[in-house]
Amino acid sequence: MPKSIVSSFWEYLRTDWEAMTTNDWIGTIVTVVIFFLMIGLYVHVFRPKNREKYESRRFTPLDDEDQQESGDKDGGT
C-alpha cells in the first residue's frame, strides 16, 4: 500500500527535538521572535491610523539634497 502524500509530508517535517543542540535552539528561538516582531511591525505600519505619519516621511531616503545644503557655508574652513 503506497504512502499518502500527507503522511510523507508530515514525516518530512518531523523534528527530533532531543537531538537539537544549543545552537539549534538559539536559532529556532531567534527565528520565531523575529517572525513575531515582523508581524507586529507590519501591523503597526499598515494600520490606517498611522498612514499620515508614514506618508509624510515617504521620500526621506531620497532627500539627500537638504543635507548637502545645510553644511558649512564658508567651505568648511
N, C-alpha and C positions, 0 to 999 in steps of 0.2 A: 504494500500500500504506500503510495507516494506521500511525502510530507506536504502539508499545505503551505502556501506562501506565507500566511500569517504566522504560523508556528516557526518557520525558518527565520522570519524577520525578527521575532522576539528572541530567538536563540542567538541571532547576530548581535542584538543589543544587550544581551545578558552581561552583567558585570560581576567579577569575582571580588567582592568588597574586602574579603580577608587578605587578598594578595596585594592590595593597594599600599604603596609606600607613602612616606610623609610628603614627598614632592607631589605625588598623585593627588593626595588630599588637599594640599595647598592650592594646586592648580584648579581642582574642582570647585573649591570654595571661592576662590578669586573669580572664576568664570561666572558662577551663579550670582555673586554680589554685583559684578559689573553688569550682568544682564538686567538685574532689577534696578540698578541705578540708571541705566539707559532707558528703561521703560518709564521711570519717574521723570527723567529729563524730557522725553518725548511728550509725556502728558502735560508737563509744565509749559513747554514751548508752544505746543499746538492748541492750548486752551484758547478759546475765543476772547476770554477776559484779558489775556496777555498780548493780544495781537498788536495793539497800538504801540506798546512798549518796544517790541522787537521789530516792527515795521519801521520805526523811526531810526533804528540802528542798522538798517538793511544794507547800506553801502559802506559801512565803516571799514571793512578790509580794503576797499578800493580808494579810500580818501587819504592818499599819501601826500597830496599837494598841500594840505593845510599844515602838515608837519614841516615841510621844507620852507614855507613862508614864515613860520613862527621862530626861526633861528635868529642868530645874531645879525643885526642889520649892518654892522661895521666890518663884516668879513671874518669875524672870529678873533680879531687882534685885541 
